[in-house]
Amino acid sequence: MTIGTLVLLRHGESEWNALNLFTGWVDVHLTEKGMGEAKRAGELLVEHGVTPDILYTSLLRRAITTAHVALDAADRLWIPVVRDWRLNERHYGALQGKNKAQVKAEYGDDQFMMWRRSYDTPPPPIESGTEYSQDSDPRYAHLSDAPLTECLLDVVKRFIPYFEETIAKDLKAGKTVLVAAHGNSLRALVKHLDGISDADIAQLNIPTGIPLVYEFDNDDLTPRKIGGTYLDPDAAAAGAAAVAAQGK
Ligand SMILES: O=C(O)[C@@H](CO)OP(=O)(O)O
């Protein structure tokens, strides 16, 4: 049996990435640069002969648009699409809309890193009815217990069971699956695939707009290469370093 290929794609640069703001579930647009990254991602898929059979996205326009532009560039816009909130970015609680450098200056490096990269400490919850809360957002109306903040562990708990039920089954059926999502939802998935410890995952940052390809030998979905393969490794290394440096 041939196991399929998994392609992870973090959205291109968003308006709030450019402004250095905590974003989470706030539904911001891509910048022109982000649109260009998305197009380049599609071109990289073509150059490397990667042809997605199905797309999974979050419910957020920065991931949806990135996938749309990339698949258009790859002439694969017609493939089936599944959208689910469980691929969403980590809900950033009361930090949503706040500037990363200002939060770091106000609360100090340790608290900033704890909120940003600790595995199991969420930021304070967002208050209902405030500007960047999602309590009246129709796309989450069906959730009885929508999060008001999340740590990475919360993302693992919502995303990995969903991955096992859906994306993993498509991979075991031999499909090439494109997952268009977010820095922290993809960190949760990479942690699971690569078996990264709760402590070490703090060091992993995912760059915007560069396809990361995982291949598997067996249907236990152990990666053939730990860490997968970025289709533009130099740009990926520079992009990941830039994410790590946010707030400086
Ligand atoms: O603001 C966010 O939602 C995320 C991704 O952009 O930021 P960070 O990398 O700080 O977790």
The ligand as an SDF file (V2000), in Angstrom:
LIG
                    3D

 11 10  0  0  0  0  0  0  0  0999 V2000
   -0.3180   35.9030   16.7380 O   0  0  0  0  0  0  0  0  0  0  0  0
   -0.5620   34.7050   16.4790 C   0  0  0  0  0  0  0  0  0  0  0  0
   -1.7090   34.2600   16.3710 O   0  0  0  0  0  0  0  0  0  0  0  0
    0.6100   33.7530   16.3070 C   0  0  0  0  0  0  0  0  0  0  0  0
    0.8980   33.4870   14.8540 C   0  0  0  0  0  0  0  0  0  0  0  0
    1.0720   34.6590   14.1130 O   0  0  0  0  0  0  0  0  0  0  0  0
    1.7240   34.3450   16.8960 O   0  0  0  0  0  0  0  0  0  0  0  0
    2.9140   33.6120   17.6640 P   0  0  0  0  0  0  0  0  0  0  0  0
    3.9190   33.1770   16.6440 O   0  0  0  0  0  0  0  0  0  0  0  0
    3.4300   34.7120   18.5490 O   0  0  0  0  0  0  0  0  0  0  0  0
    2.3510   32.4610   18.4560 O   0  0  0  0  0  0  0  0  0  0  0  0
  1  2  2  0
  2  3  1  0
  2  4  1  0
  4  5  1  0
  4  7  1  0
  5  6  1  0
  7  8  1  0
  8  9  2  0
  8 10  1  0
  8 11  1  0
M  END
$$$$
